[in-house]
Amino acid sequence: MRMLAALHQRLGTFAHRLAERGEALTARLPWPHATLRTYLVAAMLLATVPIALLMAWQIASDLLTQQRRTETSLQRAAAALAREVERELVSSIDTLAILAQFDSIQRNDVAGFKQALLARSLLRASWDTAYLIDLDGAVVFDTAAPDARLGERRAATPLFRRVLEQGRPQVSDLVGDGRSNGPHHMSRYATAIEVPVVVDGTVRYVLGAWINATVWQALVERAGPPQQGFMSVFDRRYRLVARTLAPQRFVGSAMPPDAAQVIARSPTGLERMQTLDGGISYVAWQAVPMAGWGVAVALRAEPIEAAQREAIARAILTAAACLLLGVSLALWLARRVSQPLRRLATHGAASPMARIAVHEIALLRDALVDAGRQDELARGLLKAKADEFETLFANSPIGLAFAQDPQCRVVMHNAAMTAMLGPPQQGIEPAHVEVMHEGRALERSEQPLQLAAARGRTVSAMELEIRVAGRASTFVIASAVPLADPDGRPRGALGAVVDISERKLAEARLVATDNELRASQRLVDLAQQAGHVGFFNYRFDRDELVWTPGMALLFGVESAARGAPVASTLAAWIGRIDAGDRTMVEQALRRMLGAGQQTETLEFRVPLASGGERWLSSRVLMSYASDGQPLQMVGITLDMTEQKASERERAALVEREQAARQTAEASNRAKDEFLAMLGHELRNPLSAITSAAELLHRVEASAEVASSARAVITRQTRHLARLMDDLLDVGRVISGKILLSRSPVNLALLVERHASAVELTGDAAHHHVTLALAEVWIDADPTRVEQIVNNLLTNALKYTPAGGHIGLAVRRDGDEAVLEVSDTGVGIAASLLPRIFDLFVQGERTLDRRAGGLGVGLTLVRRLVELHGGSITAESSDAGSRFLVRLPAIEAPAWQSVPVRRLRTRERRVLVIEDNADALSTLCAMLELDGHSVTTATDGQAGLEALLAQRPDVAIVDIGLPGLTGYEVAKRSRAAGHAGRMIAVSGYGQPQDVKHSLQAGFDAHMVKPVAAQDLQTLLVQE
């Protein structure tokens, strides 16, 4: 197996080194000159050899894998056999240890102990006998020997001594057992297991058992030896205790010394070694530590290695056959390829040739034929080009000179060059010609043609002055390019000379004109700077925009300070425009170009570096070609910043004036509408009250009509009081002066109670009211919540025709209590829905004002809901309207019983101080009907005197009295020692009014009109 692993490793190393050397040779050595057949054979070999090597390496890998699998199997079998041997030894030791604890042996009753062993069959089936030895080494009893022979046996063996010395169980090596008379050879051998018997903490005996070698032989045979292999058990002296192969021959024999030395080095392992029968085997061993024994599992090496040799031989033969077949095929194929190539090389592509099987060679033949045709065409074209160049050289108006050597000894001139310089002489220029550059005469070697020819570099255009005797100077631009031979060395040069004399004269004239223009431009720049104006010119073909300095100053360009025109592009100009106006300018220019428009005025803003902005106005003039393409755009730009500022200021003034006028008109309309509504809402109940009062004058008090009239007066008075309360409440809410008296409120119970009250009063007699109430508690002011419910329900009743449905629902949604009021009325107009909660906003009202009101109810509802930390929304459709009120919900409180105080009624002496005769008479009549004694006063001074003189139980005082006010009456009476109950009556009910009354000395404050029930409650209080 080691040979196979080494072979596998060497194959891998060889293949790796072969690849490395091949790469190195390919990189360093040139390809040898050889025939195509040789290269094809080499290619076949290069393709086949790696495959053969790879196949050999794969076979070696498979053999190595199989070898490792065999080794693993051997090691597992050795470990399993070791566990079986150890299990048998542990079972025997445990049994002996249990027997050593019997009561009989602990009482030193040896006979009883032996009798117990024999009587109860406590001996293991694997034991031949059990025996007991005293400390002197004498056998006390042996279950398999007669008692008469006990004195003759002694057990002073090394095993016995180890038990006494170490005080723990011991296992012996293989020993001969003379007591056994069995016919089998192995019955003569056995092993002993001995354990100490401790009595009262001291070793008194040694208890042992003999196990015949046949037991171990049966154990290894049950373990199942591997095919073509065997198993064995050996003791600490490396003597075989059991062996599956020829046990009669080898049990009791010692292992070969070399094998024993190898096994002694490690408790477990696998090696190739010689066995007792002289053969070579692969042996896996495993130690049994508790006994010092070991087990071995062996597999014959010869069959395994013979199979490996056969596999390697097959691989080598297969690789050789592949190489031979590949070389043969390569030679045959090389002949098919090389013959057409040889014919192409010897006879050419144009010669007749049989069919070529190789596609690439056929393409090569066709390419050679095409290349021949192309060469013929190229030669013809080259001759035509040469004729054209000669014609161009001779007839070109540009002076051309052709130097045919680096020293310019032979120079050819065309007619134009001869006209400028005169006819050339052999190797030199005419002596009368002088070449000047920047005022200096150039040597011949410094002239462009000579520089290019001698140094092999291109000479850029040089402006030269050529002076020929007898003629005016000629100004030219000369350039030259070198000509190189195949090796890259200069072999001559070609020069060109362009006459620019006319251009130089024009430039001189332009310089003079420019000087005049500059003087004029300075005047224009001063005018631009003074007048905040600038000019620009844009050429479409060059995308070049030129600004005058005035234009640049308007755009905040720094170079304007230098007084020079600024060159830019159209995109850069548009990029300097404010982002808000940039799109407008671009669209206007595109519109001009699309429509062919010539003029346009553009107004835009330009941001300044200082942070401000500047308004500019550009008047644009566009010019077009005959085909409609734009050519040029010129224009003038004016600074309009001051004008725009003035326009914005005027516009702002106009806007503020219009807004103020609209606000005033809206306020005036709202005032007129509110006053009209208020007048109408007041006249209706006053008219009803007046009619009822007139009716009371005409009929008897006991008549049914009188009773109806009194009900009308009561109902209309309550309606007036509610109108006043709504106005006062919405004023207090808007000003933020309302205070909430919070307490836990059952919202469902409150809504149910209010709905019942509405039914009792008959307000909902013509509608169908449905309730869907779930118990939800809120922390709120019950009076204000009832006011919310009342306004929403009243609103639904107003705008729902008779027979309509009105729904009241209370539910909990998460942490919120939801109150829903829905109706099937006329709905809310879409334009009115966003403003429905604004002050004095109402839906469309009919002429009969059945759905009338002051327009403050929903405003009051929204403000009250928001004061409680909630929200309200309105929805409307053709099916009606729906209002959703959301308030923070709380958990239901733990109720405590509250004692109910009964009002104790009794007569009171009451003084009423009121300057309004009608109010005084009705209030006195109401008090007298309740059984109270009433006196009156009509001004503040008389009231104070009556109060101090009579000392009544209760004084009802109007705040707005002539003479002394109600506040002064209270203060002076309290100062004089009056301790009776005092109630203030006023048309003002805001918190500060109540506060002033209490500070003046009143006990309570009531708002007109006075409610009879509230007054009765105050009168009965102590």
C-alpha positions, 0 to 999 in steps of 0.5 A: 500500500505504501508503494501505491501511495508513493506511485500516486505521489510521483505521478502527480509530481511528474505531471506538474514538473512536466507542465512547468518545464513545457511552459519554460521551454515554450517561453525560452526556446524558439520553435524548431524548424520541422515538417507539418507532419512532425508538428501534427505527430508532436501535437498528437503526442502532447495531447495523448501523453497528458491524458495517459498520465492523467489516467495513470494518476486516476488509477493510482488515486482509485487504488490508493482510495481502495487501500485506505478503505481497506486500512479503515476496515481493518482498524474498525475490525480490530477496535470491535474485537478489542471491545469484545475481549474487554467486555468479557474481561470486565464481566468476569472481574465484575462477577468476581468482585460481587462474589467477594462481597458475599456475607459468608466470605465476609464472616470468614465462612469459607465452606459456606462460601464454596457451598453457596458458589456450587449450590446457586450456580453463580459461576460464569459459563466461560469459567472452567473453575473458581478458586480462593487463595489465602495470603500465604498462597495456599489454595483454600478451595477450588470448585473443580478439584477434590478437597483432599488435594487442596493442600498440595496446590499453591498459587504463588504466581506473578498474578497473585503477587500483583493482586496483593501488591496493587490491591486491585483485579489482575488478568494473567498471560496465557498459561498451560493448564495441566488439569485439562485432559481434553483432546483439543490442543487449545484446552491445554491453555487458559488465562486467570483473573484474580480479585482481592477479597477485603474483609474489615478493610483488609485483604484476606483472600484472593478470589480467582477464575480460570478461563480456557483458551477455547473461550477466547477462540470462540470469541474471535471466531464469532467476530468474523475474520475478514476474507483472506485474513485472520484475527488473533488475541495476544497477551502482554508477552505477545503470545497468541491467546486465540487465532482464527487461522490454524489455532492448533498450530499457533495458539501459545506461540510468540509473535515474530520479534519484529512484529512485536517491536512494531506493536509495542511502539503504539497502542493502535496502528496498522503496518505491513509485516511478516506473520507467524506463517511466514507470509506478509500481511497488513496488520491492524492492532488495538490494545486492551489496556485493562489486561495489557493484552492486544488484538490484531486483524490481518489481511494477506498482502499478496492478493492486494498487491497483485491486483494493484500491479495488474491495474497498473499494468493495464493502465500502462498498456492502455496508454501505450496503445493510445499513443500508438493509435494517436501517432498513426492517425496523426501521420495519416492526417498529416499526409492529407494536410501537407500534400495540398500545402506543398503543392501550393508552395511549389506550383502556386495558387493558380495551378490546377489542383484536385479537391482540397479536403481541408477547409482552411487550406482551401481558404488559403488557396482562395485568399492567395488568388484574391491577393494576386488580383488585389496586387494587380489592382494596387499597382494600377492604383499606385501608378494613377496616384503617382500621375496625380501627384506629379500633376498636383506637384507641377500645377499646385499654386502652393510652392512645393520643394522636394529634397531627395537626400538628407543634405538637400543636395538635390532639390526639386521645385514646382512652378510656384516655388520657382516663381517665388525663389527663382530657378534652383542651382545644384545643391544651393539656393540662389545667392540673391535670395535672403530668408528672414524670420522675425527680423533675423536672416536664417542660415541655410541649415536653419530653413524648414526644408533643411531642418526636416531633411537633416534631423528627421522631424516635422517643422511646423508652419513658420512665417518667413519673409523672402527677399529677392533682389530687384523684387518686393519682399514676399511673405510666406508660411513655410512648413516641412515634413521628413521622408524616411527610408525603411529603417526609419532614417531620414532620406529627404524632406517635402516642403510647402510654402504659401504666399501670404503677402496679400493677407499681411497687407490686409492685416496691416489695414485691419490693425489700423482699423482696429485701433480706430475701433478701440477708440470708438469702443472705449466711448461705447463702453463708457456709454454702456456702463453709464446707461446699464446696457450691454450688447451680445452677438452669437454665431450658431455655426461656432456656438460662440457668444461674444458679450460687450463689457457692459453685458458682462457687467450686467451678468456679474462677470469679473472679466468685465472690469478689464474692459475686454469682450467676453467669449462664451457659449449659449449654454453658459449664458442661459446657465447664468439666468435664474433657475426660475426663468431659465425654462421660459427663456429656453422655450422662447428661443426654441419658439423663435427658431421653430417659427422663423421669428426674427425679434423677441423681448426676453425678461429674466432674472440673474442671481448676483454673487452678493446674494441679490438678483438683477432683472434684465430685458434682452431685445433679440434679433435673429438672422437666418440662411436661405434654407431657414437655418439660424445664422446669427443672434444679436441683441441688446440687454437693459437693466430693469431692476429698479423698474421691476422693484417699482412694479412689484411695490405697486403690485404689492400695494394693489394686492394689499388694497384688494385684500383689505377691501375683500376682507372688509367686504367679507366682514361687512357681509358677515356682519349683515348676515349675522345681524339679519339672522340674529334679528330674525331669530329674536323676532320669531320667539318675541313674536310668539311671546307677544301673541301669547301674552296678548292671548292671556289678556283676552281669556281666562287664566283657567282656559285651555288656550291660556295654558297653551299660551303659557307653554308657548311663552315658556318654550320661546323663552327657553329658545331665546336663552339657548340662543344667548347661551350659544353666543356667549359660549362660542365667544368664551371658547374662541377667547379661551376663557371657558373652564372644564369641570371634568369627571368620569362620564358614561357617554352612552348613558348621557346620549340616551338621557338626552335622546329621551329628553328630546322625545319627551319635549316632542322635538323629534316627534316627526323623525325616527331616532335609532340608538346603538349605544355601547358603554364607553367612559370618558373624562369630560365636563358632562354639561359641555358633552351634553351641549355637544350632543344637543347641538349635533342632534338639533342640527340633524333635526333641523336639516332632516325632513319629517319622516327621516331617520336620525341615528345616534351611536356610541362605540369604542375604537382602540383608545377612543370613544366615538360618538356618531350622529347620522341623518337622512337629510338634505346633506351638506353641499360639497363647497360648504363641507370644508367650512362647515365648522367655521363661525356663522357658516350655515347651509342653504336656508328656506324662506320659512327659516325652519332650519334657522339658527345663528351659525355658531352651533357647529363652531361651538361643538368643534371648539368644545371637542378640541378642548377635551382633546378630541376631534370631529369630522363631517361627511355628506352624500346624497343619502344624508350627513354623518358627524363623527366625534372622537374623544379619549376613552378611559376605563370605567371607574369604581363607583362609590355610593353617594348619599342623596340629599333631599331638598328641604323646602320652606318659606323664605323672606326674599328681597328682590332689587330689580329696575325692570318692572316686567322682570320684577313683577314676573319674578315676584309672582313666581316666588310668591307662587312657591310660598315665599314672602317677597319685598321689592326695590327698584334702584340700588340705594333703596335696595341697600336700605331695605336690605339692611332694614329687613335683613331678609333670608335671601336677596336677589340683586340685579347687577345693572341698577341705577344709583348703586350697582349690584356689586356696590350693594353687595359690598356695602351690605357685607360691610354692614354685617349682613350675613344672609344669602345673596344671589346676583342676576345679570345678562352677563355670564362670562367667567370674569362676571361670575368672579366679580360677583363672588368677590363682591360678596354674592353667594351665587350668580345667575344669568338672565333669563332666570330658570325657575328650577335653578332659582328654587335650588338656590333658595332651599340651600342652607 
